[in-house]
Amino acid sequence: MDKSAISLDRMRTFVRVAESGSLSLVSREAGMGQSTVTRHINELEASVGVALLSRTTRRVMLTEEGTRYYAACVQILRLVDQATDEAREARLAAEGTVRLSCTSALGTLHIARLIFEFQDSHPNINVDFSLTDDRIDLVRDGVDLALRLGPLADSSMKLHALGTSNRSMVASPDYLRSRGAPEDPVDLANHECIVMANVGGSDRILFTGPDGSDCLVPVKGRLRVDNGLAAREAFTAGRGLGPAHLWLVHDLLAEGKVETLLDGFRLAPVPANLLIVPERAAVKRVRLLIDFLAETVPGLPGFDSP
């Protein structure tokens, strides 16, 4: 096995081909001929000794060995970039790219505006802002930090608490006129509930009553959604009732488009946290965004400080 052809350039070419699924696209991005891209891949495969990519006339896909090699290459290249960043830190101002992931609804309604404000103060910092409700792997997907709501299971990341997000039961006036307002959580059995398909246990709602006792109530509905913005539209359209983060509906409440229900019963607040790749936490531009979000997110509607 000749390892002389295993270079960072060839690794970067391989990673971009794996991510895009196209030799021609990588050729255009890198400003090199497609034959050069193909040569880089061929030399890398020859050095490794296995086929990393499966090529068809329409798409390029990773082999089983290529999938494992891709994950290792991503980590190696991130460490190289980190070493370069740290070497430059002493003489460079805050500049470069920060990669931030956030849930779709919160990112669209609130965090995007905060990012604009951050970039106004730091014009040399680029932000790759990814909106997804999937629980991504930060290292695998090349993300520096992720803003997440709910309990966390990833113990390998650094954690920065941003506070808690409060929730209320809501419905539109039209829905309440047609179906009536529940007076007790058990009344929800007779109502249409907007259920979040991507939130575990969302077909049951835990209430804390005025006396401090807990009540777990099963709910059902004809509409299940996996995005908070879709739930917001469903509430205003009178398609059902359900629990909603106050940041999701605060303007609708102010305009009278939805109303709160069961105000004597409390829904548990949801923790909000920043997950940070440990190796990226000390990079200046990443640190600046972490500090900015830690200061501004607790001031969003319905949030309480940590």
Contacts in CASP RR format, 6 or more apart in sequence:
PFRMAT RR
TARGET T0000
AUTHOR 0000-0000-0000
METHOD contacts of the structure
MODEL  1
MDKSAISLDRMRTFVRVAESGSLSLVSREAGMGQSTVTRHINELEASVGV
ALLSRTTRRVMLTEEGTRYYAACVQILRLVDQATDEAREARLAAEGTVRL
SCTSALGTLHIARLIFEFQDSHPNINVDFSLTDDRIDLVRDGVDLALRLG
PLADSSMKLHALGTSNRSMVASPDYLRSRGAPEDPVDLANHECIVMANVG
GSDRILFTGPDGSDCLVPVKGRLRVDNGLAAREAFTAGRGLGPAHLWLVH
DLLAEGKVETLLDGFRLAPVPANLLIVPERAAVKRVRLLIDFLAETVPGL
PGFDSP
1 47 0 8 1.000
1 48 0 8 1.000
1 49 0 8 1.000
2 46 0 8 1.000
2 47 0 8 1.000
3 47 0 8 1.000
4 47 0 8 1.000
5 43 0 8 1.000
5 44 0 8 1.000
5 46 0 8 1.000
5 47 0 8 1.000
6 44 0 8 1.000
6 47 0 8 1.000
6 48 0 8 1.000
8 77 0 8 1.000
8 80 0 8 1.000
9 40 0 8 1.000
10 40 0 8 1.000
10 41 0 8 1.000
10 43 0 8 1.000
10 44 0 8 1.000
11 44 0 8 1.000
11 73 0 8 1.000
11 76 0 8 1.000
11 77 0 8 1.000
12 77 0 8 1.000
13 26 0 8 1.000
13 30 0 8 1.000
13 37 0 8 1.000
13 40 0 8 1.000
13 41 0 8 1.000
13 44 0 8 1.000
14 40 0 8 1.000
14 41 0 8 1.000
14 44 0 8 1.000
14 52 0 8 1.000
14 53 0 8 1.000
14 69 0 8 1.000
14 70 0 8 1.000
14 73 0 8 1.000
15 70 0 8 1.000
15 73 0 8 1.000
15 74 0 8 1.000
15 77 0 8 1.000
16 26 0 8 1.000
16 29 0 8 1.000
16 30 0 8 1.000
17 23 0 8 1.000
17 26 0 8 1.000
17 37 0 8 1.000
17 41 0 8 1.000
17 53 0 8 1.000
17 60 0 8 1.000
18 52 0 8 1.000
18 53 0 8 1.000
18 60 0 8 1.000
18 62 0 8 1.000
18 66 0 8 1.000
18 70 0 8 1.000
20 26 0 8 1.000
20 29 0 8 1.000
21 59 0 8 1.000
21 60 0 8 1.000
21 61 0 8 1.000
22 59 0 8 1.000
22 60 0 8 1.000
23 34 0 8 1.000
23 37 0 8 1.000
23 38 0 8 1.000
23 41 0 8 1.000
23 60 0 8 1.000
24 34 0 8 1.000
26 37 0 8 1.000
27 33 0 8 1.000
27 34 0 8 1.000
27 36 0 8 1.000
27 37 0 8 1.000
30 37 0 8 1.000
41 52 0 8 1.000
41 53 0 8 1.000
44 52 0 8 1.000
45 51 0 8 1.000
45 52 0 8 1.000
45 53 0 8 1.000
48 65 0 8 1.000
48 69 0 8 1.000
50 63 0 8 1.000
50 65 0 8 1.000
50 66 0 8 1.000
51 63 0 8 1.000
51 65 0 8 1.000
51 66 0 8 1.000
52 62 0 8 1.000
52 63 0 8 1.000
52 65 0 8 1.000
52 66 0 8 1.000
52 69 0 8 1.000
52 70 0 8 1.000
53 60 0 8 1.000
53 61 0 8 1.000
53 62 0 8 1.000
53 63 0 8 1.000
53 66 0 8 1.000
54 60 0 8 1.000
54 61 0 8 1.000
54 62 0 8 1.000
54 63 0 8 1.000
62 70 0 8 1.000
71 140 0 8 1.000
74 139 0 8 1.000
74 140 0 8 1.000
74 142 0 8 1.000
75 139 0 8 1.000
78 139 0 8 1.000
78 142 0 8 1.000
78 279 0 8 1.000
79 279 0 8 1.000
82 279 0 8 1.000
82 280 0 8 1.000
82 283 0 8 1.000
85 283 0 8 1.000
86 282 0 8 1.000
86 283 0 8 1.000
89 283 0 8 1.000
89 284 0 8 1.000
92 284 0 8 1.000
93 124 0 8 1.000
94 122 0 8 1.000
94 124 0 8 1.000
94 125 0 8 1.000
94 284 0 8 1.000
94 285 0 8 1.000
94 288 0 8 1.000
95 124 0 8 1.000
95 125 0 8 1.000
95 285 0 8 1.000
96 124 0 8 1.000
96 125 0 8 1.000
96 126 0 8 1.000
96 285 0 8 1.000
97 125 0 8 1.000
97 126 0 8 1.000
97 127 0 8 1.000
97 128 0 8 1.000
97 285 0 8 1.000
98 125 0 8 1.000
98 126 0 8 1.000
98 127 0 8 1.000
98 128 0 8 1.000
98 144 0 8 1.000
98 145 0 8 1.000
98 285 0 8 1.000
98 286 0 8 1.000
98 289 0 8 1.000
99 127 0 8 1.000
99 128 0 8 1.000
99 130 0 8 1.000
99 142 0 8 1.000
99 143 0 8 1.000
99 144 0 8 1.000
99 145 0 8 1.000
100 115 0 8 1.000
100 127 0 8 1.000
100 128 0 8 1.000
100 129 0 8 1.000
100 130 0 8 1.000
100 143 0 8 1.000
100 144 0 8 1.000
100 145 0 8 1.000
100 146 0 8 1.000
100 147 0 8 1.000
100 289 0 8 1.000
101 130 0 8 1.000
101 131 0 8 1.000
101 132 0 8 1.000
101 136 0 8 1.000
101 138 0 8 1.000
101 141 0 8 1.000
101 143 0 8 1.000
101 145 0 8 1.000
101 146 0 8 1.000
101 147 0 8 1.000
102 111 0 8 1.000
102 129 0 8 1.000
102 130 0 8 1.000
102 131 0 8 1.000
102 146 0 8 1.000
102 147 0 8 1.000
103 131 0 8 1.000
103 132 0 8 1.000
103 133 0 8 1.000
103 147 0 8 1.000
103 148 0 8 1.000
103 149 0 8 1.000
104 131 0 8 1.000
104 132 0 8 1.000
104 133 0 8 1.000
104 227 0 8 1.000
104 228 0 8 1.000
104 229 0 8 1.000
105 227 0 8 1.000
105 228 0 8 1.000
105 229 0 8 1.000
105 231 0 8 1.000
105 232 0 8 1.000
105 248 0 8 1.000
106 147 0 8 1.000
106 149 0 8 1.000
106 245 0 8 1.000
106 247 0 8 1.000
106 248 0 8 1.000
107 129 0 8 1.000
107 131 0 8 1.000
107 147 0 8 1.000
108 131 0 8 1.000
108 229 0 8 1.000
109 229 0 8 1.000
109 247 0 8 1.000
109 248 0 8 1.000
110 247 0 8 1.000
110 300 0 8 1.000
110 301 0 8 1.000
111 129 0 8 1.000
111 147 0 8 1.000
111 293 0 8 1.000
111 297 0 8 1.000
112 129 0 8 1.000
114 292 0 8 1.000
114 293 0 8 1.000
114 296 0 8 1.000
114 297 0 8 1.000
115 127 0 8 1.000
115 129 0 8 1.000
117 296 0 8 1.000
118 125 0 8 1.000
118 127 0 8 1.000
118 288 0 8 1.000
118 289 0 8 1.000
118 292 0 8 1.000
119 125 0 8 1.000
119 127 0 8 1.000
121 292 0 8 1.000
122 285 0 8 1.000
122 288 0 8 1.000
125 285 0 8 1.000
125 288 0 8 1.000
125 289 0 8 1.000
127 289 0 8 1.000
130 136 0 8 1.000
130 143 0 8 1.000
133 198 0 8 1.000
133 226 0 8 1.000
133 227 0 8 1.000
135 148 0 8 1.000
136 143 0 8 1.000
136 146 0 8 1.000
138 144 0 8 1.000
138 145 0 8 1.000
138 146 0 8 1.000
138 154 0 8 1.000
138 157 0 8 1.000
138 275 0 8 1.000
138 277 0 8 1.000
139 277 0 8 1.000
142 277 0 8 1.000
143 277 0 8 1.000
144 276 0 8 1.000
144 277 0 8 1.000
144 280 0 8 1.000
144 283 0 8 1.000
144 286 0 8 1.000
145 274 0 8 1.000
145 275 0 8 1.000
145 276 0 8 1.000
145 277 0 8 1.000
145 280 0 8 1.000
145 286 0 8 1.000
145 289 0 8 1.000
145 290 0 8 1.000
146 274 0 8 1.000
146 275 0 8 1.000
147 162 0 8 1.000
147 272 0 8 1.000
147 273 0 8 1.000
147 274 0 8 1.000
147 293 0 8 1.000
147 297 0 8 1.000
148 272 0 8 1.000
148 273 0 8 1.000
148 274 0 8 1.000
148 275 0 8 1.000
149 165 0 8 1.000
149 245 0 8 1.000
149 270 0 8 1.000
149 271 0 8 1.000
149 272 0 8 1.000
150 270 0 8 1.000
150 271 0 8 1.000
150 272 0 8 1.000
150 273 0 8 1.000
151 271 0 8 1.000
152 159 0 8 1.000
152 271 0 8 1.000
152 273 0 8 1.000
152 275 0 8 1.000
154 275 0 8 1.000
156 278 0 8 1.000
157 275 0 8 1.000
157 276 0 8 1.000
157 277 0 8 1.000
157 278 0 8 1.000
158 275 0 8 1.000
158 276 0 8 1.000
158 277 0 8 1.000
158 278 0 8 1.000
158 281 0 8 1.000
159 273 0 8 1.000
159 274 0 8 1.000
159 275 0 8 1.000
159 276 0 8 1.000
160 273 0 8 1.000
160 274 0 8 1.000
160 276 0 8 1.000
160 290 0 8 1.000
160 294 0 8 1.000
161 271 0 8 1.000
161 272 0 8 1.000
161 273 0 8 1.000
161 306 0 8 1.000
162 272 0 8 1.000
162 273 0 8 1.000
162 274 0 8 1.000
162 293 0 8 1.000
162 294 0 8 1.000
162 297 0 8 1.000
162 298 0 8 1.000
162 303 0 8 1.000
162 306 0 8 1.000
163 271 0 8 1.000
163 272 0 8 1.000
163 273 0 8 1.000
163 297 0 8 1.000
163 298 0 8 1.000
163 303 0 8 1.000
163 304 0 8 1.000
163 305 0 8 1.000
163 306 0 8 1.000
164 269 0 8 1.000
164 270 0 8 1.000
164 271 0 8 1.000
164 272 0 8 1.000
164 303 0 8 1.000
164 304 0 8 1.000
164 306 0 8 1.000
165 245 0 8 1.000
165 246 0 8 1.000
165 247 0 8 1.000
165 269 0 8 1.000
165 270 0 8 1.000
165 271 0 8 1.000
165 272 0 8 1.000
165 302 0 8 1.000
165 303 0 8 1.000
166 245 0 8 1.000
166 246 0 8 1.000
166 267 0 8 1.000
166 269 0 8 1.000
166 302 0 8 1.000
166 303 0 8 1.000
166 304 0 8 1.000
167 243 0 8 1.000
167 244 0 8 1.000
167 245 0 8 1.000
167 246 0 8 1.000
167 267 0 8 1.000
167 268 0 8 1.000
167 269 0 8 1.000
167 270 0 8 1.000
168 243 0 8 1.000
168 244 0 8 1.000
168 246 0 8 1.000
168 260 0 8 1.000
168 261 0 8 1.000
168 263 0 8 1.000
168 267 0 8 1.000
169 182 0 8 1.000
169 205 0 8 1.000
169 241 0 8 1.000
169 242 0 8 1.000
169 243 0 8 1.000
169 244 0 8 1.000
169 260 0 8 1.000
169 261 0 8 1.000
169 262 0 8 1.000
169 265 0 8 1.000
169 267 0 8 1.000
170 235 0 8 1.000
170 241 0 8 1.000
170 242 0 8 1.000
170 243 0 8 1.000
170 244 0 8 1.000
170 249 0 8 1.000
170 252 0 8 1.000
170 253 0 8 1.000
170 258 0 8 1.000
170 259 0 8 1.000
170 260 0 8 1.000
170 261 0 8 1.000
171 181 0 8 1.000
171 235 0 8 1.000
171 238 0 8 1.000
171 240 0 8 1.000
171 241 0 8 1.000
171 242 0 8 1.000
171 258 0 8 1.000
171 259 0 8 1.000
171 261 0 8 1.000
172 235 0 8 1.000
172 236 0 8 1.000
172 237 0 8 1.000
172 238 0 8 1.000
172 240 0 8 1.000
172 257 0 8 1.000
172 258 0 8 1.000
172 259 0 8 1.000
173 256 0 8 1.000
173 257 0 8 1.000
173 258 0 8 1.000
173 259 0 8 1.000
174 238 0 8 1.000
175 192 0 8 1.000
175 238 0 8 1.000
175 239 0 8 1.000
175 240 0 8 1.000
175 241 0 8 1.000
176 259 0 8 1.000
179 191 0 8 1.000
179 192 0 8 1.000
181 261 0 8 1.000
182 188 0 8 1.000
182 190 0 8 1.000
182 191 0 8 1.000
182 241 0 8 1.000
182 261 0 8 1.000
182 262 0 8 1.000
183 262 0 8 1.000
184 262 0 8 1.000
185 205 0 8 1.000
185 207 0 8 1.000
185 215 0 8 1.000
185 217 0 8 1.000
185 262 0 8 1.000
185 265 0 8 1.000
186 215 0 8 1.000
186 217 0 8 1.000
188 205 0 8 1.000
188 217 0 8 1.000
188 219 0 8 1.000
188 241 0 8 1.000
189 217 0 8 1.000
189 218 0 8 1.000
189 219 0 8 1.000
191 219 0 8 1.000
191 240 0 8 1.000
191 241 0 8 1.000
192 221 0 8 1.000
192 222 0 8 1.000
192 223 0 8 1.000
192 239 0 8 1.000
192 240 0 8 1.000
192 241 0 8 1.000
193 219 0 8 1.000
193 220 0 8 1.000
193 221 0 8 1.000
193 240 0 8 1.000
193 241 0 8 1.000
193 242 0 8 1.000
194 221 0 8 1.000
194 223 0 8 1.000
194 224 0 8 1.000
194 225 0 8 1.000
194 231 0 8 1.000
194 234 0 8 1.000
194 235 0 8 1.000
194 239 0 8 1.000
194 240 0 8 1.000
194 241 0 8 1.000
194 242 0 8 1.000
195 202 0 8 1.000
195 203 0 8 1.000
195 219 0 8 1.000
195 220 0 8 1.000
195 221 0 8 1.000
195 223 0 8 1.000
195 224 0 8 1.000
195 225 0 8 1.000
196 202 0 8 1.000
196 224 0 8 1.000
196 225 0 8 1.000
196 226 0 8 1.000
196 228 0 8 1.000
196 231 0 8 1.000
197 224 0 8 1.000
197 225 0 8 1.000
197 226 0 8 1.000
198 226 0 8 1.000
198 227 0 8 1.000
203 218 0 8 1.000
203 219 0 8 1.000
203 220 0 8 1.000
204 216 0 8 1.000
204 217 0 8 1.000
204 218 0 8 1.000
204 219 0 8 1.000
205 216 0 8 1.000
205 217 0 8 1.000
205 219 0 8 1.000
205 242 0 8 1.000
205 243 0 8 1.000
205 267 0 8 1.000
206 214 0 8 1.000
206 215 0 8 1.000
206 216 0 8 1.000
206 217 0 8 1.000
206 267 0 8 1.000
206 268 0 8 1.000
207 214 0 8 1.000
207 215 0 8 1.000
207 216 0 8 1.000
207 217 0 8 1.000
207 262 0 8 1.000
207 265 0 8 1.000
207 266 0 8 1.000
207 267 0 8 1.000
208 214 0 8 1.000
208 215 0 8 1.000
208 265 0 8 1.000
208 266 0 8 1.000
208 267 0 8 1.000
208 268 0 8 1.000
209 215 0 8 1.000
209 264 0 8 1.000
209 265 0 8 1.000
209 266 0 8 1.000
210 264 0 8 1.000
210 265 0 8 1.000
215 265 0 8 1.000
219 242 0 8 1.000
221 240 0 8 1.000
223 234 0 8 1.000
223 239 0 8 1.000
223 240 0 8 1.000
225 231 0 8 1.000
225 234 0 8 1.000
228 248 0 8 1.000
231 242 0 8 1.000
231 244 0 8 1.000
231 248 0 8 1.000
232 244 0 8 1.000
232 248 0 8 1.000
232 249 0 8 1.000
232 252 0 8 1.000
234 240 0 8 1.000
235 241 0 8 1.000
235 242 0 8 1.000
235 244 0 8 1.000
235 249 0 8 1.000
235 252 0 8 1.000
235 258 0 8 1.000
236 252 0 8 1.000
236 257 0 8 1.000
236 258 0 8 1.000
241 261 0 8 1.000
243 267 0 8 1.000
244 258 0 8 1.000
245 270 0 8 1.000
245 302 0 8 1.000
246 253 0 8 1.000
246 301 0 8 1.000
246 302 0 8 1.000
247 300 0 8 1.000
247 301 0 8 1.000
247 302 0 8 1.000
247 303 0 8 1.000
249 258 0 8 1.000
250 301 0 8 1.000
250 302 0 8 1.000
252 258 0 8 1.000
253 259 0 8 1.000
253 260 0 8 1.000
269 304 0 8 1.000
272 297 0 8 1.000
272 303 0 8 1.000
274 290 0 8 1.000
274 293 0 8 1.000
274 294 0 8 1.000
276 286 0 8 1.000
276 290 0 8 1.000
280 286 0 8 1.000
281 287 0 8 1.000
281 290 0 8 1.000
297 303 0 8 1.000
298 304 0 8 1.000
298 305 0 8 1.000
298 306 0 8 1.000
299 305 0 8 1.000
END
